[in-house]
Amino acid sequence: MINIYVGNLPYSQDDQGLQAAFEAFGEVKSAKVIKDMATGRSKGFGFVEMSDKDAGMQAIEALNDSDMDGRNIRVNEARPRERNNDRGGFRSRF
């Protein structure tokens, strides 16, 4: 399995359109355009999860810097999310 980051998406892109773009390369387990919680509007990026790593790498190779509705999308393997454990606020030294 491979997780793929897709950036610089057109704001009109939805989950189904993102999935359709990647299905040409293999089985898509999930496709999600990330949206602003307050407005529900796309943030211009998303993630695709594909079953087969080789198919995912082919999709990355073919779709990176390709045109999607007038925008050149950025496609690469997603990096694990980094967690910041510093939550701020007061910390006791004891």
N, C-alpha and C positions, 0 to 999 in steps of 0.2 A: 504494500500500500504506500502511496505517496501523497503528501499534502503540498498543494501548489498555491502560491501567492499570485494574485493578479492585480496589478496597480494601474492607475491612470484610466480607469474605466469611465465610459460616458455615464453621466448622471442618470440617463434614461434606462440604463441596463438593469435587468431584473435577474432573479435567480434562474428562471427558465432559460433565458437567453444565454446566460453564462454557461449553464449546463450544456446547451445545444452546441456551443462553440467547441467544447471539449469532447463531446460524444463521438466526434469524427475519429478520435484517436483510441477510444476504448471505453470500457464501462466506467461511468461516473457514479461514485457512491453518494456524493453530495456536492452541491454548489451553492454558495451563499454570498450575496452582495451585502456588505456591512452597511448598516443604516444608522443615522443619528437617532438616538432614543427620543429626543425632544420633538424633532420635526418629522421623523420617518423618512427623510430624504437620504439618498445614497451618499456615502462618504467618498466614493470614487475608487474603492478597492474591494476585493473579495477573496474568497478561498475556495478551492476545488479539491476534493479528495477523490483519487482514482484508485481502483483496485490493483492494477498492474503497474509496477514501478517503471518498466520499460516503456509502456504506452504513455505514462505521465511524462517521462523524459522526452519522448518524441513530441508530445504536445507542447512542452516548454520550448523545445528547439524551433518548432514550426510557428508558434504563436507569439513568441517574444518579439517585441517591436513591430508587430503587425497592426494594421488598421482595423479599428472596430468603431463604426459610426463616426469616422472623422478624427479619432484619437489613436495615437500609437500606444498600445497597451504594453505594460512591463510584466513579464511572466517569469517566475523562477521558483525553485523549491523553497517552501516556507521554512523559516527557521523556528526553532522552539521559542515559545513566548518567554521572555525574561521577566521574572518577578522581582519587584523591589520590595524588600521586607521592611524598609524604613517608612513607617506610617506617619512619621512626624509626631508632634506633640511631646508631652513631658515624659521622660524616662527616669525612673529611679536608678540610682547607682547601686542600690543594695539588693 
